[in-house]
């Protein structure tokens, strides 16, 4: 299972914990790849100027996922501010060739004006749909996502999946992208993918959010075992 995780220089520990939680619960080997903007720039795959509205370094690089996967098979993209409590094979099992991408179709309208230690909170249609996506990289409709398009199209075009007709966007259960501070209480003991979208326990001001104890426990295990993910 190929998984791309958004990486931000301010949140390396969030990436490390996200990757560790994926591996901890996985029943099969995972190929985890951090999307590092600096590296993509050096490879000539990313050249967009800095966008003042971009809240992370992977705001747009996520849409290179089909290209980086060679337009073959299925791949997952996920923001780094996630903690997984279940086997991600369960998400990959939902892959359906009828769709170009599958995601949780949130109707997310946050009241907060800032997130992640002061970063401006923006509101737009289909917000958070692209924060966890199961990509059908071989789908004909996704061939449009070349580096040229990812570097030139607007954020609205990309984050709203505007190159796709609605019938090509499939749904997965909200438990895989459970928004802390927004989503309702899960039916199971824990959501399968906890998304600290407002800010997570790696920030001083966000150490008391729901399920912070699970995130901090995973961080402690990492530090105790001195495990790091490239």
Residue frames as a rotation matrix with the C-alpha (Angstrom) as fourth column:
UNK 1
0.582 0.813 0.000 0.00
0.813 -0.582 0.000 0.00
0.000 0.000 -1.000 0.00
UNK 2
-0.474 -0.752 0.458 1.48
0.773 -0.604 -0.192 3.30
0.421 0.263 0.868 -1.16
UNK 3
0.601 0.660 -0.452 0.85
0.799 -0.512 0.315 6.26
-0.024 -0.550 -0.835 1.13
UNK 4
-0.352 -0.626 0.696 1.94
0.535 -0.745 -0.399 9.86
0.768 0.232 0.597 0.64
UNK 5
0.360 0.402 -0.842 1.92
0.922 -0.289 0.257 12.02
-0.140 -0.869 -0.475 3.77
UNK 6
0.652 -0.094 0.752 2.07
0.193 -0.939 -0.284 15.79
0.733 0.331 -0.594 3.64
UNK 7
0.128 -0.708 -0.694 5.20
0.991 0.111 0.071 17.05
0.027 -0.698 0.716 5.38
UNK 8
0.764 0.077 0.641 5.74
0.100 -0.995 0.001 20.51
0.638 0.063 -0.768 6.83
UNK 9
-0.220 -0.974 -0.045 9.01
0.262 -0.014 -0.965 21.74
0.940 -0.224 0.258 8.32
UNK 10
-0.397 0.145 0.906 7.08
-0.768 -0.593 -0.242 23.10
0.502 -0.792 0.347 11.32
UNK 11
0.393 0.733 0.556 5.42
-0.902 0.426 0.076 19.75
-0.181 -0.531 0.828 12.01
UNK 12
-0.318 -0.569 -0.759 7.94
-0.687 0.689 -0.229 16.97
0.653 0.449 -0.610 11.49
UNK 13
-0.922 -0.024 0.387 6.85
-0.326 0.590 -0.739 15.33
-0.211 -0.807 -0.551 14.75
UNK 14
0.067 0.997 0.030 3.26
-0.696 0.069 -0.715 15.25
-0.715 0.027 0.698 13.47
UNK 15
0.321 -0.042 -0.946 4.48
-0.860 0.404 -0.310 13.42
0.395 0.914 0.094 10.35
UNK 16
-0.698 -0.690 -0.188 6.50
-0.535 0.679 -0.503 10.97
0.475 -0.251 -0.843 12.46
UNK 17
-0.689 0.504 0.521 3.54
-0.378 0.365 -0.851 10.14
-0.619 -0.783 -0.061 14.69
UNK 18
0.336 0.835 -0.436 1.14
-0.837 0.052 -0.545 9.82
-0.432 0.548 0.716 11.76
UNK 19
0.063 -0.404 -0.913 3.48
-0.779 0.552 -0.298 7.42
0.624 0.730 -0.280 9.95
UNK 20
-0.889 -0.438 0.134 4.12
-0.411 0.634 -0.655 5.41
0.202 -0.638 -0.743 13.12
UNK 21
-0.341 0.837 0.428 0.40
-0.550 0.192 -0.813 5.05
-0.763 -0.513 0.395 13.81
UNK 22
0.447 0.442 -0.778 -0.18
-0.894 0.260 -0.366 3.79
0.040 0.859 0.511 10.26
UNK 23
-0.269 -0.659 -0.703 2.55
-0.568 0.698 -0.437 1.17
0.778 0.282 -0.562 10.63
UNK 24
-0.793 -0.062 0.606 1.50
-0.593 0.305 -0.745 0.20
-0.139 -0.950 -0.279 14.14
UNK 25
-0.058 0.906 0.419 -1.93
-0.499 0.338 -0.798 -0.97
-0.865 -0.255 0.432 13.01
UNK 26
0.164 0.148 -0.975 -1.12
-0.987 0.031 -0.161 -2.21
0.007 0.989 0.151 9.51
UNK 27
0.604 0.131 0.786 -1.51
-0.240 0.970 0.023 -5.87
-0.760 -0.203 0.617 8.60
UNK 28
0.680 -0.380 0.627 0.73
0.730 0.422 -0.537 -5.47
-0.061 0.823 0.564 5.54
UNK 29
-0.368 -0.897 -0.245 3.89
0.820 -0.437 0.368 -3.56
-0.437 -0.065 0.897 4.57
UNK 30
0.782 0.591 -0.201 3.39
0.464 -0.765 -0.446 0.10
-0.417 0.256 -0.872 3.80
UNK 31
-0.286 -0.798 0.530 5.35
0.937 -0.350 -0.021 2.31
0.202 0.490 0.848 1.42
UNK 32
0.654 0.499 -0.568 5.21
0.663 -0.739 0.115 5.68
-0.363 -0.452 -0.815 3.15
UNK 33
-0.253 -0.688 0.680 6.51
0.914 -0.401 -0.066 8.71
0.318 0.605 0.730 1.27
UNK 34
0.031 0.246 -0.969 6.73
0.620 -0.765 -0.175 12.20
-0.784 -0.596 -0.176 2.78
UNK 35
0.450 0.151 0.880 5.77
0.823 -0.451 -0.344 14.98
0.345 0.880 -0.327 0.39
UNK 36
0.095 -0.542 -0.835 8.55
0.663 -0.591 0.459 17.49
-0.743 -0.597 0.303 1.08
UNK 37
0.914 0.398 -0.080 8.16
0.222 -0.654 -0.723 20.70
-0.340 0.643 -0.686 -0.86
UNK 38
0.368 -0.847 -0.383 11.88
-0.683 -0.526 0.507 21.53
-0.631 0.074 -0.772 -0.92
UNK 39
-0.453 -0.543 0.707 12.70
0.011 0.790 0.613 18.16
-0.891 0.286 -0.352 -2.44
UNK 40
0.294 0.658 0.693 9.98
0.781 0.252 -0.571 18.49
-0.550 0.710 -0.440 -5.06
UNK 41
0.883 -0.061 -0.466 11.32
-0.228 -0.923 -0.311 21.93
-0.411 0.380 -0.828 -5.97
UNK 42
-0.075 -0.997 -0.017 14.82
-0.623 0.034 0.782 20.52
-0.779 0.070 -0.623 -6.36
UNK 43
-0.453 -0.025 0.891 13.46
0.436 0.866 0.246 17.82
-0.778 0.500 -0.381 -8.66
UNK 44
-0.966 0.072 -0.249 11.74
-0.236 -0.640 0.731 20.45
-0.107 0.765 0.635 -10.79
UNK 45
-0.620 0.779 -0.093 8.28
0.665 0.585 0.464 19.12
0.416 0.226 -0.881 -9.97
UNK 46
0.451 0.764 -0.461 7.05
0.892 -0.402 0.206 22.06
-0.028 -0.504 -0.863 -7.93
UNK 47
-0.650 -0.713 0.261 7.62
0.735 -0.678 -0.022 25.72
0.193 0.178 0.965 -8.62
UNK 48
0.411 0.858 0.310 4.53
0.665 -0.514 0.542 27.57
0.624 -0.017 -0.781 -7.40
UNK 49
-0.502 -0.499 0.707 5.33
-0.139 -0.760 -0.635 30.86
0.854 -0.417 0.312 -5.63
UNK 50
-0.894 0.145 -0.425 4.46
0.449 0.291 -0.845 30.95
0.002 -0.946 -0.325 -1.94
UNK 51
-0.203 0.921 0.333 0.73
0.262 -0.277 0.925 31.41
0.944 0.274 -0.185 -1.41
UNK 52
-0.788 -0.127 0.603 -0.18
-0.468 -0.514 -0.719 33.50
0.401 -0.848 0.346 1.68
UNK 53
0.183 0.946 0.269 -3.42
-0.967 0.123 0.225 31.50
0.180 -0.301 0.937 1.95
UNK 54
0.262 -0.156 -0.952 -1.62
-0.137 0.971 -0.197 28.14
0.955 0.182 0.233 2.02
UNK 55
0.749 0.124 0.651 -1.69
-0.639 -0.125 0.759 26.88
0.176 -0.984 -0.015 5.61
UNK 56
0.566 -0.592 0.574 0.93
-0.015 0.688 0.725 24.14
-0.825 -0.419 0.380 5.04
UNK 57
-0.324 -0.801 -0.504 3.85
-0.672 -0.180 0.718 23.37
-0.665 0.572 -0.480 2.76
UNK 58
-0.923 0.013 0.384 1.82
0.221 0.836 0.503 20.54
-0.314 0.549 -0.775 1.20
UNK 59
-0.195 0.903 -0.383 -1.31
-0.273 -0.425 -0.863 22.57
-0.942 -0.063 0.330 0.44
UNK 60
0.503 0.362 -0.785 -0.82
-0.813 -0.110 -0.572 21.97
-0.293 0.926 0.239 -3.29
UNK 61
-0.506 -0.800 -0.323 1.84
-0.861 0.487 0.143 19.26
0.043 0.350 -0.936 -3.51
UNK 62
-0.374 0.437 0.818 -0.76
-0.294 0.781 -0.552 16.64
-0.880 -0.447 -0.164 -2.50
UNK 63
0.644 0.739 -0.199 -2.21
-0.380 0.083 -0.921 16.84
-0.664 0.668 0.335 -6.01
UNK 64
-0.047 -0.741 -0.670 1.01
-0.986 0.141 -0.087 15.40
0.159 0.657 -0.737 -7.43
UNK 65
-0.089 0.001 0.996 0.03
-0.606 0.794 -0.055 12.03
-0.791 -0.608 -0.070 -5.91
UNK 66
0.829 0.408 0.382 -1.16
0.008 0.676 -0.737 10.36
-0.559 0.614 0.557 -9.18
UNK 67
0.749 -0.615 -0.247 1.92
-0.488 -0.259 -0.834 11.67
0.449 0.745 -0.494 -11.03
UNK 68
-0.115 -0.852 0.511 4.34
-0.992 0.074 -0.100 10.51
0.048 -0.519 -0.853 -8.31
UNK 69
0.068 0.229 0.971 2.65
-0.375 0.908 -0.188 7.09
-0.924 -0.352 0.148 -8.35
UNK 70
-0.873 -0.488 -0.009 3.32
-0.168 0.283 0.944 6.87
-0.459 0.825 -0.329 -12.09
UNK 71
-0.219 0.896 -0.386 -0.41
-0.975 -0.210 0.066 7.03
-0.022 0.391 0.920 -12.83
UNK 72
-0.387 0.047 -0.921 -0.59
-0.223 0.964 0.142 3.39
0.895 0.260 -0.363 -11.71
UNK 73
-0.458 0.193 -0.868 -2.66
0.671 0.715 -0.195 1.60
0.583 -0.672 -0.457 -9.11
UNK 74
0.682 0.717 0.143 -4.09
0.349 -0.491 0.798 3.10
0.643 -0.494 -0.585 -5.97
UNK 75
-0.554 -0.816 -0.161 -2.36
0.584 -0.243 -0.775 5.46
0.593 -0.524 0.611 -3.55
UNK 76
0.542 0.699 -0.467 -3.46
0.820 -0.320 0.474 7.31
0.182 -0.640 -0.747 -0.48
UNK 77
-0.452 -0.606 0.655 -2.68
0.219 -0.787 -0.577 10.90
0.865 -0.117 0.488 0.46
UNK 78
0.555 0.602 -0.573 -3.13
0.747 -0.059 0.662 12.11
0.365 -0.796 -0.483 4.02
UNK 79
0.522 -0.326 0.788 -2.25
-0.400 -0.910 -0.112 15.29
0.753 -0.257 -0.605 5.90
UNK 80
-0.455 -0.798 -0.396 0.39
0.059 0.417 -0.907 14.87
0.888 -0.436 -0.143 8.60
UNK 81
-0.709 0.169 0.685 -1.99
-0.677 -0.433 -0.595 15.98
0.196 -0.885 0.422 11.37
UNK 82
0.424 0.802 -0.421 -3.69
-0.635 0.594 0.493 12.57
0.646 0.058 0.761 11.56
UNK 83
-0.613 -0.478 0.629 -3.48
-0.751 0.599 -0.277 9.73
-0.244 -0.643 -0.726 14.06
UNK 84
-0.051 0.575 -0.817 -4.65
-0.661 0.594 0.459 6.29
0.749 0.563 0.350 12.94
UNK 85
-0.290 0.055 0.955 -6.16
-0.883 0.370 -0.290 3.75
-0.370 -0.927 -0.059 15.31
UNK 86
0.567 0.545 0.618 -7.07
-0.198 0.818 -0.541 1.05
-0.800 0.184 0.571 12.77
UNK 87
-0.303 -0.665 0.683 -5.58
0.475 0.515 0.713 -0.94
-0.826 0.541 0.160 9.89
UNK 88
-0.244 0.168 -0.955 -5.48
-0.591 -0.807 0.009 1.26
-0.769 0.566 0.296 6.80
UNK 89
-0.995 -0.031 0.090 -6.04
0.043 0.697 0.715 -1.87
-0.085 0.716 -0.693 4.72
UNK 90
-0.287 0.957 -0.036 -9.68
0.746 0.199 -0.636 -1.32
-0.601 -0.209 -0.771 5.64
UNK 91
0.198 0.294 -0.935 -9.61
-0.266 -0.902 -0.340 1.96
-0.944 0.316 -0.100 3.74
UNK 92
-0.650 -0.520 -0.555 -7.80
-0.670 0.047 0.741 0.51
-0.359 0.853 -0.379 0.74
UNK 93
-0.804 0.394 0.446 -10.41
0.429 0.903 -0.026 -2.25
-0.413 0.170 -0.895 0.62
UNK 94
0.182 0.917 -0.356 -12.95
0.330 -0.398 -0.856 0.42
-0.926 0.038 -0.374 -0.37
UNK 95
-0.660 -0.494 -0.566 -11.11
-0.359 -0.454 0.815 1.14
-0.660 0.742 0.123 -3.64
UNK 96
0.247 0.824 0.510 -13.64
0.417 0.385 -0.823 1.13
-0.875 0.416 -0.249 -6.47
UNK 97
-0.623 -0.635 0.457 -12.57
0.642 -0.082 0.762 1.43
-0.446 0.768 0.459 -10.10
UNK 98
0.268 0.793 0.547 -15.69
0.944 -0.329 0.016 3.45
0.193 0.513 -0.837 -10.91
UNK 99
0.951 0.158 -0.265 -14.17
0.251 -0.897 0.364 6.43
-0.181 -0.412 -0.893 -9.10
UNK 100
0.414 -0.835 0.363 -11.15
0.187 -0.312 -0.932 8.64
0.891 0.453 0.027 -9.73
UNK 101
-0.744 -0.590 0.315 -10.86
-0.198 -0.256 -0.946 9.49
0.639 -0.766 0.074 -6.04
UNK 102
0.300 0.801 -0.519 -12.60
0.526 0.315 0.790 8.55
0.796 -0.509 -0.326 -2.80
UNK 103
-0.804 -0.520 0.289 -12.78
0.075 -0.571 -0.817 10.76
0.590 -0.635 0.498 0.27
UNK 104
-0.352 0.703 -0.617 -14.95
0.883 0.032 -0.468 11.84
-0.309 -0.710 -0.633 3.19
UNK 105
-0.371 0.293 0.881 -17.36
0.574 -0.673 0.466 14.44
0.730 0.679 0.082 1.85
UNK 106
-0.491 0.091 -0.867 -17.41
0.809 -0.321 -0.492 16.84
-0.323 -0.943 0.084 4.79
UNK 107
0.354 0.498 0.792 -19.62
0.528 -0.805 0.270 19.88
0.772 0.322 -0.548 4.97
UNK 108
0.010 -0.542 -0.840 -17.06
0.999 -0.035 0.035 21.60
-0.048 -0.839 0.541 7.19
UNK 109
0.316 0.148 0.937 -17.67
0.305 -0.951 0.048 25.21
0.899 0.271 -0.345 8.21
UNK 110
-0.213 -0.487 -0.847 -15.33
0.938 0.141 -0.316 26.03
0.273 -0.862 0.427 11.11
UNK 111
0.848 0.529 0.026 -16.14
0.478 -0.787 0.390 28.95
0.227 -0.319 -0.920 13.37
UNK 112
0.382 -0.781 -0.495 -12.52
0.522 -0.260 0.812 29.52
-0.762 -0.569 0.309 14.36
UNK 113
0.967 -0.084 -0.242 -10.63
-0.231 -0.697 -0.679 32.24
-0.112 0.712 -0.693 12.48
UNK 114
0.090 -0.982 -0.164 -7.24
-0.954 -0.038 -0.298 30.62
0.286 0.183 -0.940 13.10
UNK 115
0.994 0.112 -0.011 -5.72
-0.106 0.961 0.255 27.19
0.039 -0.252 0.967 13.49
UNK 116
0.587 -0.806 -0.081 -2.35
0.744 0.576 -0.337 25.53
0.319 0.137 0.938 14.00
UNK 117
0.001 -0.639 -0.769 -0.82
0.868 -0.381 0.318 28.08
-0.497 -0.668 0.554 16.34
UNK 118
-0.109 0.030 -0.994 -2.10
0.035 -0.999 -0.034 31.19
-0.993 -0.039 0.108 14.60
UNK 119
-0.953 -0.189 0.235 -2.36
0.223 0.085 0.971 30.10
-0.204 0.978 -0.039 10.96
UNK 120
-0.558 0.776 -0.293 -5.38
-0.775 -0.614 -0.151 31.72
-0.297 0.143 0.944 9.29
UNK 121
-0.543 0.506 0.670 -8.41
0.327 0.862 -0.387 29.43
-0.774 0.009 -0.634 8.96
UNK 122
-0.767 0.304 -0.564 -9.95
-0.632 -0.508 0.585 29.66
-0.109 0.806 0.582 5.50
UNK 123
-0.208 0.796 0.569 -13.41
-0.003 0.581 -0.814 28.40
-0.978 -0.171 -0.118 4.56
UNK 124
-0.510 0.057 -0.858 -14.28
-0.848 -0.201 0.491 27.11
-0.145 0.978 0.151 1.11
UNK 125
0.595 0.793 -0.131 -16.56
-0.803 0.579 -0.138 24.48
-0.034 0.187 0.982 -0.52
UNK 126
0.831 -0.186 -0.524 -15.43
0.035 0.958 -0.284 20.88
0.555 0.218 0.803 -0.06
UNK 127
0.162 -0.782 0.602 -13.00
-0.876 -0.395 -0.277 21.89
0.454 -0.483 -0.749 2.68
UNK 128
-0.171 -0.438 0.883 -11.03
-0.819 0.561 0.119 18.90
-0.547 -0.703 -0.455 4.01
UNK 129
0.893 0.450 0.023 -12.13
-0.354 0.733 -0.581 16.58
-0.278 0.511 0.813 1.19
UNK 130
0.658 -0.684 -0.315 -8.53
-0.216 0.229 -0.949 16.49
0.721 0.693 0.003 -0.04
UNK 131
0.189 -0.622 0.760 -6.99
-0.974 -0.220 0.063 16.04
0.128 -0.752 -0.647 3.43
UNK 132
-0.471 -0.301 0.829 -7.40
-0.313 0.936 0.161 12.26
-0.824 -0.184 -0.535 3.11
UNK 133
0.406 0.578 -0.708 -7.95
-0.865 -0.007 -0.502 10.85
-0.295 0.816 0.497 -0.35
UNK 134
-0.047 -0.329 0.943 -7.73
0.133 0.934 0.333 7.40
-0.990 0.141 0.000 -1.87
UNK 135
0.038 -0.067 -0.997 -6.51
-0.799 -0.601 0.010 8.04
-0.600 0.797 -0.076 -5.40
UNK 136
0.622 0.115 0.774 -7.22
0.399 0.805 -0.440 5.85
-0.673 0.583 0.455 -8.41
UNK 137
-0.034 -0.770 -0.637 -3.96
-0.206 -0.619 0.758 6.96
-0.978 0.157 -0.137 -10.00
UNK 138
-0.821 -0.300 0.486 -4.59
0.331 0.443 0.833 5.07
-0.465 0.845 -0.264 -13.24
UNK 139
0.181 0.979 0.093 -7.99
0.699 -0.062 -0.712 6.63
-0.692 0.194 -0.696 -13.83
UNK 140
-0.119 -0.216 0.969 -8.15
0.959 -0.278 0.055 8.47
0.258 0.936 0.240 -17.13
UNK 141
0.749 0.524 0.406 -9.60
0.423 -0.850 0.315 11.59
0.510 -0.063 -0.858 -15.50
UNK 142
0.836 -0.454 -0.308 -6.55
0.159 -0.338 0.928 11.96
-0.525 -0.824 -0.211 -13.23
UNK 143
0.161 -0.801 0.577 -4.11
0.980 0.198 0.002 12.09
-0.116 0.565 0.817 -16.13
UNK 144
0.618 0.145 0.773 -4.73
0.368 -0.922 -0.121 15.83
0.695 0.359 -0.623 -16.14
UNK 145
0.982 -0.190 0.024 -2.82
-0.104 -0.425 0.899 16.19
-0.160 -0.885 -0.437 -12.89
UNK 146
0.406 -0.897 0.173 0.60
0.700 0.183 -0.691 16.86
0.588 0.401 0.702 -14.37
UNK 147
-0.246 -0.568 -0.785 3.17
0.906 -0.423 0.021 19.01
-0.344 -0.706 0.619 -12.56
UNK 148
-0.890 -0.075 0.451 2.30
0.306 -0.830 0.466 21.83
0.340 0.552 0.761 -14.97
UNK 149
0.006 0.982 0.187 -1.37
0.183 -0.185 0.966 21.75
0.983 0.029 -0.181 -13.95
UNK 150
0.435 0.136 -0.890 -0.64
0.869 0.198 0.454 21.38
0.238 -0.971 -0.032 -10.22
UNK 151
-0.458 -0.734 -0.501 1.67
0.816 -0.571 0.090 24.38
-0.352 -0.367 0.861 -10.39
UNK 152
-0.962 0.018 0.271 -0.62
0.144 -0.813 0.565 26.61
0.230 0.583 0.779 -12.42
UNK 153
-0.146 0.989 0.020 -4.24
0.393 0.039 0.919 25.92
0.908 0.142 -0.394 -11.45
UNK 154
-0.149 0.180 0.972 -5.94
-0.672 -0.740 0.034 27.75
0.725 -0.649 0.231 -8.60
UNK 155
-0.947 -0.165 0.277 -6.35
-0.322 0.509 -0.799 26.34
-0.009 -0.845 -0.535 -5.13
UNK 156
-0.124 0.981 0.146 -10.12
-0.756 0.002 -0.654 26.32
-0.642 -0.192 0.742 -5.64
UNK 157
0.329 0.202 -0.922 -9.78
-0.870 0.445 -0.213 24.20
0.367 0.872 0.323 -8.79
UNK 158
-0.495 -0.651 -0.575 -7.54
-0.377 0.757 -0.533 21.67
0.783 -0.047 -0.620 -7.04
UNK 159
-0.961 0.032 0.276 -9.14
-0.256 0.282 -0.925 21.36
-0.107 -0.959 -0.262 -3.60
UNK 160
-0.068 0.996 0.052 -12.64
-0.746 -0.016 -0.666 21.11
-0.662 -0.084 0.745 -5.02
UNK 161
-0.506 -0.206 0.838 -11.59
0.276 0.881 0.383 18.34
-0.817 0.425 -0.389 -7.43
UNK 162
0.140 0.673 -0.727 -12.94
-0.421 -0.624 -0.659 20.57
-0.896 0.398 0.196 -10.20
UNK 163
-0.559 -0.374 -0.740 -11.46
-0.827 0.184 0.532 18.45
-0.063 0.909 -0.412 -13.00
UNK 164
-0.974 0.225 -0.031 -13.81
0.226 0.974 -0.018 15.62
0.026 -0.025 -0.999 -11.95
UNK 165
-0.246 0.962 0.115 -17.53
-0.441 -0.216 0.871 15.27
0.863 0.164 0.478 -12.43
UNK 166
-0.050 0.256 0.965 -19.40
-0.998 -0.057 -0.037 14.51
0.046 -0.965 0.258 -9.21
UNK 167
0.873 0.486 -0.032 -20.03
-0.486 0.874 0.018 10.90
0.037 0.000 0.999 -10.23
UNK 168
0.427 -0.802 -0.418 -16.26
0.102 0.501 -0.859 10.26
0.899 0.324 0.296 -10.25
UNK 169
-0.519 -0.539 0.664 -15.84
-0.590 -0.336 -0.734 11.25
0.619 -0.772 -0.143 -6.59
UNK 170
0.097 0.535 -0.839 -16.65
0.260 0.801 0.540 8.37
0.961 -0.271 -0.061 -4.27
UNK 171
0.386 0.159 0.909 -17.30
-0.748 -0.522 0.409 8.42
0.540 -0.838 -0.083 -0.53
UNK 172
-0.379 -0.412 -0.829 -15.66
0.302 0.791 -0.532 6.67
0.875 -0.452 -0.176 2.41
UNK 173
0.519 0.661 -0.542 -17.00
0.712 0.016 0.702 6.61
0.473 -0.750 -0.462 6.00
UNK 174
0.674 -0.181 0.716 -16.31
-0.286 -0.958 0.027 9.69
0.681 -0.223 -0.697 8.12
UNK 175
0.947 -0.307 0.091 -14.45
0.024 0.350 0.936 7.58
-0.320 -0.885 0.339 10.67
UNK 176
0.366 -0.855 0.368 -11.43
0.930 0.353 -0.106 7.64
-0.039 0.381 0.924 8.33
UNK 177
-0.596 -0.500 0.629 -11.27
0.477 -0.850 -0.223 11.44
0.646 0.167 0.745 8.44
UNK 178
0.396 0.729 -0.558 -12.81
0.862 -0.086 0.500 12.32
0.317 -0.679 -0.662 11.77
UNK 179
-0.104 -0.429 0.897 -12.44
0.227 -0.889 -0.398 16.06
0.968 0.162 0.190 12.38
UNK 180
-0.409 -0.121 -0.904 -11.51
0.908 0.043 -0.417 16.87
0.089 -0.992 0.093 15.97
UNK 181
-0.780 0.149 -0.608 -13.76
0.170 -0.885 -0.434 19.63
-0.603 -0.442 0.664 17.25
UNK 182
-0.558 0.591 -0.582 -16.34
-0.825 -0.469 0.315 19.13
-0.087 0.657 0.749 14.49
UNK 183
-0.453 0.379 -0.807 -17.32
-0.303 0.785 0.540 15.52
0.838 0.489 -0.241 13.82
UNK 184
0.474 0.724 0.501 -19.87
-0.782 0.085 0.617 13.83
0.404 -0.685 0.607 16.06
UNK 185
-0.039 -0.469 0.882 -19.00
-0.816 0.524 0.243 11.09
-0.576 -0.711 -0.403 18.51
UNK 186
-0.539 -0.232 -0.809 -17.93
-0.747 0.576 0.333 7.90
0.389 0.784 -0.484 16.70
UNK 187
0.613 0.777 -0.140 -19.96
-0.664 0.604 0.441 4.70
0.427 -0.178 0.887 16.89
UNK 188
0.482 -0.535 -0.694 -16.83
0.446 0.831 -0.332 2.69
0.754 -0.149 0.639 17.57
UNK 189
0.518 -0.319 -0.793 -14.47
0.815 -0.096 0.571 3.21
-0.258 -0.943 0.210 20.53
UNK 190
-0.159 -0.614 -0.773 -12.19
0.097 -0.789 0.607 5.49
-0.982 0.021 0.185 18.51
UNK 191
0.802 0.283 -0.525 -12.37
-0.462 -0.262 -0.847 6.99
-0.378 0.922 -0.080 15.04
UNK 192
0.727 -0.536 0.430 -10.13
0.629 0.770 -0.103 5.13
-0.276 0.346 0.897 12.62
UNK 193
-0.252 -0.799 0.546 -8.42
0.861 -0.442 -0.249 8.32
0.441 0.408 0.800 11.43
UNK 194
0.503 0.379 -0.777 -8.36
0.755 -0.630 0.182 11.23
-0.421 -0.678 -0.603 13.90
UNK 195
-0.015 -0.439 0.898 -7.71
0.800 -0.544 -0.253 14.52
0.600 0.715 0.360 12.10
UNK 196
0.051 -0.064 -0.997 -6.44
0.819 -0.569 0.078 17.32
-0.572 -0.820 0.023 14.34
UNK 197
0.088 0.009 0.996 -7.40
0.926 -0.369 -0.079 19.87
0.366 0.930 -0.041 11.72
UNK 198
0.916 0.282 0.286 -7.61
0.168 -0.916 0.364 22.86
0.365 -0.285 -0.886 14.10
UNK 199
0.094 -0.909 0.407 -4.26
-0.801 -0.312 -0.511 22.12
0.591 -0.278 -0.757 15.72
UNK 200
0.592 0.126 -0.796 -2.74
0.098 0.969 0.226 19.10
0.800 -0.212 0.561 17.42
UNK 201
0.973 -0.114 -0.199 -0.93
0.207 0.066 0.976 18.19
-0.098 -0.991 0.088 20.66
UNK 202
0.107 -0.981 0.163 2.46
0.991 0.091 -0.103 18.97
0.086 0.173 0.981 19.09
UNK 203
-0.244 -0.088 0.966 1.50
0.147 -0.988 -0.053 22.65
0.958 0.130 0.254 19.53
UNK 204
-0.948 -0.251 -0.194 1.64
0.222 -0.086 -0.971 24.02
0.227 -0.964 0.137 23.07
UNK 205
-0.703 0.707 0.081 -1.83
-0.678 -0.630 -0.379 25.55
-0.217 -0.322 0.922 22.85
UNK 206
0.139 0.784 -0.605 -3.49
-0.895 0.361 0.262 22.35
0.424 0.505 0.752 21.60
UNK 207
-0.780 -0.576 -0.245 -2.48
-0.407 0.764 -0.500 19.73
0.475 -0.291 -0.830 24.15
UNK 208
-0.770 0.541 0.337 -5.97
-0.192 0.307 -0.932 19.26
-0.608 -0.782 -0.133 25.59
UNK 209
-0.266 0.689 -0.675 -7.96
-0.957 -0.108 0.268 18.51
0.112 0.717 0.688 22.44
UNK 210
0.638 0.596 0.488 -10.01
-0.639 0.763 -0.096 15.33
-0.430 -0.250 0.868 22.19
UNK 211
0.958 -0.271 0.095 -7.84
0.287 0.908 -0.306 12.18
-0.003 0.320 0.947 21.78
UNK 212
0.530 -0.822 0.209 -4.67
-0.693 -0.562 -0.452 14.16
0.489 0.094 -0.867 22.54
UNK 213
0.328 -0.396 0.858 -3.79
-0.736 0.462 0.495 11.39
-0.592 -0.793 -0.140 25.00
UNK 214
0.783 -0.017 0.622 -3.64
0.303 0.884 -0.357 8.85
-0.544 0.468 0.697 22.16
UNK 215
0.832 -0.496 0.248 -1.39
0.054 -0.374 -0.926 11.09
0.552 0.784 -0.284 20.09
UNK 216
0.384 -0.705 0.596 0.93
-0.891 -0.453 0.038 11.83
0.244 -0.546 -0.802 23.03
UNK 217
0.530 -0.160 0.833 1.15
-0.358 0.848 0.390 8.11
-0.769 -0.505 0.392 23.85
UNK 218
0.868 -0.223 0.444 2.26
0.493 0.508 -0.706 7.37
-0.068 0.832 0.551 20.27
UNK 219
0.643 -0.664 0.381 4.82
-0.357 -0.700 -0.619 10.17
0.678 0.262 -0.687 20.48
UNK 220
0.419 -0.468 0.778 6.16
-0.863 0.059 0.501 8.77
-0.281 -0.882 -0.380 23.75
UNK 221
0.728 -0.120 0.674 6.56
0.161 0.987 0.002 5.33
-0.666 0.107 0.738 22.15
UNK 222
0.847 -0.421 0.325 8.48
0.293 -0.142 -0.946 6.88
0.444 0.896 0.003 19.27
UNK 223
0.464 -0.684 0.562 10.81
-0.696 -0.674 -0.246 8.77
0.548 -0.277 -0.789 21.58
UNK 224
0.534 -0.225 0.815 11.32
-0.633 0.533 0.562 5.78
-0.561 -0.816 0.142 23.86
UNK 225
0.597 -0.250 0.763 12.29
0.445 0.894 -0.055 3.53
-0.668 0.372 0.645 20.97
UNK 226
-0.160 -0.671 -0.724 14.07
-0.257 -0.679 0.687 6.34
-0.953 0.296 -0.064 19.08
UNK 227
-0.158 0.241 0.958 12.13
0.837 0.547 0.000 5.44
-0.524 0.802 -0.288 15.95
UNK 228
-0.191 0.141 -0.971 12.17
-0.358 -0.931 -0.065 7.89
-0.914 0.335 0.229 13.06
UNK 229
0.403 0.393 0.826 10.70
0.660 0.500 -0.560 7.68
-0.634 0.771 -0.058 9.59
UNK 230
-0.677 -0.720 0.155 12.65
0.615 -0.436 0.657 9.15
-0.405 0.540 0.737 6.65
